[in-house]
Amino acid sequence: MNVQSEMSMPMSLIVRLLQALLLLTALWLLARLFERRQLYYPVRTYEFTPANAGLSFQDVDYVAEDGCRLHGWWIPHPRARGAIIIFHGNAGNIGDRVWIAKDLHGLECDVFLAGYRGYGRSRGFPSERGFRRDARAAYEVVRAFYNHAETPPVILYGRSLGAAVALELATRQPVRGLIMESPFSSTVAMGELLFPWLPVRWIVRDRYDNLSRVPAYQGPLLIAHSRDDALVPSAMGRELFAAAHEPKTFVELEGDHNSGGWDRTPAYWQALNTFIHRHLDPPSAE
């Protein structure tokens, strides 16, 4: 009997360990699924193209460093002073941003609407690590249009989640300026705000930690955020602005998270116009 008891105890322990492992694996998978459902809202079909906004454009199929195939739109300007790369928010796809592209194109700029993996015609699945790769690939596309210049005349425009993507790229590659519209401090901070009863810091893997990253950016910065933004508090934009280096400008918008922009805040359009023309103008000859 003693022999049987000694043999059965280890087997029982192994079963319990396996059950615990299965439970932890299930919880981990549920956490990943919950995070993905809350953070990414990709749409595969394009409702609009630049042609709907009266813009001539070029389809660009390109590849990220990990082999993921991406799709974007290059919108050239005949008298371009430089280029703007647009990184959109977490929902929809580049087709929903052609009107933004039209306005920025009107400031005598080439515009590249950069695709994210899992969105539109781009393959793959969304993730912070993947989006960083997508941003670097978009930058290389623009470099190619500027004869592979080491420091192409580029300004990055990012909105909401796209502001985090743009910021990360701006700390890695030389750019003339960075525009962050309606940015959050981090997805952890957003999660704690929206789901205060959850252990967010243990769940969130894609952190997009703008607050710790913004001091690493040394170039010109324009942050715009609405005091009426009920999703991403304006205090987050102010916090990022306080942590950033000069030269920097903050513009207070009107409207909620999805409607706040230069169409409702003329001062923002003026600041944007000044920012782009100042930093994309070629240096004067001495």
Helices and strands as residue ranges (DSSP letters): H 2-39, E 41-42, G 50-53, E 58-63, E 69-75, E 83-87, E 91-92, G 94-97, H 98-105, E 110-113, H 128-145, E 154-159, H 161-170, E 177-181, H 187-194, H 200-203, H 210-213, G 214-216, E 221-226, H 234-243, E 248-253, H 266-280
